[in-house]
Every structure is written in C-alpha cells, then in structure tokens.
C-alpha cells in the first residue's frame, strides 16, 4: 500500500514536471528578433508609413483615410480637385509618418540594447518609455489628422459611398483588404 502511494506521488511529480517543461512561452523564437519588441512586420509597417489600425476611431466613424480614398477614387467619383487635394494630404501624412516611424524603431532599438547590455536603470527606463509613448502618440495623431482632413474634402454622398465600399454599411461586397502602403 505504501509502495502504491509512493508510486502515485512519483507519477504525479513526473507528470507535473514534464508538462511544465513542455509549456513554451508565446515569446519563444522572438529572442532572435533584431529588436525584441517589434516584429519584422511591425518594422516594415513603420518604415512604409502604414496605418496599422491607428486610425480606427476615425475610419469606422465615417472619417475616410486618404490612401483608401485614392484607391477608390473612381468609385467615389472624385473630381480632379478632390484627387489633387487627397494626393497632397496623403503625401504629407506619409512623409510625417515615415519620419516618426523611423524614430520609433530607433527608440525601441535603444531600449532593446540597454536591456541586452544589462545597462538599463529605472530612471533611464522611464525616460525611454516616455519618449516611445510620445512618438507612438504623434504617429497616431498624424494618421487621425489625415482622416479628419480627408472628410472635409468629400461630399456627404461620397462619405456614404466610401463606407459602403469599405463594407461598413451593409454592403454585400467584400471588404477591401489592401493595407496602408501595400
């Protein structure tokens, strides 16, 4: 009887040890990233000034993005003046987003190096995190401001048509899956 109880305890311990050793972290493999906090896709998105969902508050409330308006220019019946203004708006947004995106990548690289080199200090950590958060806020503002400006360039019926074409208003057509900058 003691032997069976001992065997049962050993079996439980072995099973528990084996299951915890086999439980991999969802981060497994990410330790090989150039910048641990950013995936290759996130880096590409930042380097290509893609929207990355930063303007959903605008996009999903009838504030179109300039890239998507340009992609749907014919369907929306943009005038030459609207197309020209949207081109300019997009170019300006893209230029600003590219600059901020590069700064975010460099700030994340600096933070990553500090951890990798074990030189991070609490005060430095806070300072670096504030800088990254500020840059992320600036990037989001750039995208949201572009949506805000774009809305003023379109007529009310174009806004309704945009929402339908993008699948936001009961349109049976599939959603446009093209990504910003893609």
Buried (B, 14 or more C-beta within 10 A) or exposed (E): EEEEEEEEEEEEEEEEEEEEEEEEEEEEEEEEBEBBEBEEEBBBBBEBBBBBEBBEEBBEEBBBBBBBBBBBBEEBEBEEEBBEBBBEBBEBBBEBBBBBBBBBBEBBBBBBEBEEEEEBEEEEEEEBEEBBEBBBEBBBBBBBBBBEBBBEBBEEEBBBBBBBBBBBEEEEEEEEEEEBBE
